[in-house]
Amino acid sequence: MKTVQISLNSIDKVKSFVNDISKFDFDFDLVSGRYVIDAKSIMGIFSLDLSKPIDLNIHAEENVEEVLTALKPYMI
């Protein structure tokens, strides 16, 4: 598992983020405080405080570099 910090500070950014990670078969979790939600869930993402950076847990053993390349626009 790899953890990176991301910022999703606009509605358009959230939509494109979900579209980008939905292409992968891995599980992704967003962690904000004590809340952990499925990163592929738009409704779940909007339940978080998006004004602060969020931790993204990537549950992948291989192809992590490919995932990180797709996530570059959102990483801090």
N, C-alpha and C positions, 0 to 999 in steps of 0.2 A: 504494500500500500504506500502511496505517495501523497503528501499533503502540500497544497499550494494555497496562497492567499489570492483571492480575486475580488474585483469590484464590479457590482452590477447596479449602477446608479441611474439607469433610465429604463423605461419600458422596452424600447427597441433593443437595448443591450441584453435584457433578460430573454426576449424572444429569440434573438440570434444565438445566444448562449445555449438555450435548450435545443435549438435546431442543430447546433454544432456537436453537442455531446450525445445527442440521440443517434448519431451515426455509428457510435461505438457500442459494442455488446457488454462492456464492463459496467459495474455498478459505480455510481457517483453519489456521495453524500455531501450536503452542505451543512456546516456546523457553525451556529451563531449562538454563543452563550451556552445554554443548556439544551438548545433545540437542535435536533438532527433531522433533516428532511431529505427526501429523494431529489437529487439535483435535476432530474428529468421532468419534475412536476412544476409546471408554471404556477399553479395555484399555491403550491407549497413555498415556492420562492417568494411570492408576494406576501406571504405571512411573516417573513423575516424583516428585520430592520436593515434596509438596503443602503442606509446612509453611511454604514461602516463597512470595512473590509470583512469578507466572509472566508472561512477556511473551507477548501474543497478537498475531500478525501477521494482519491482515485484508487479503486480496488482492481488493479491490473498487475499482472506479473510480467507480461511482455508487451511490446509496442507502446511503452510509456512515453517515449520520445515523440511518437506520432500524435499522441493525445496532447502532450505539452505544446506542440507546434500549433495545434488547432485552438488551444486555449490562450495563446500569446496575447490577443487583443484584450483579454479580461484580467490577466495576471498583473499584480502590483510589483 
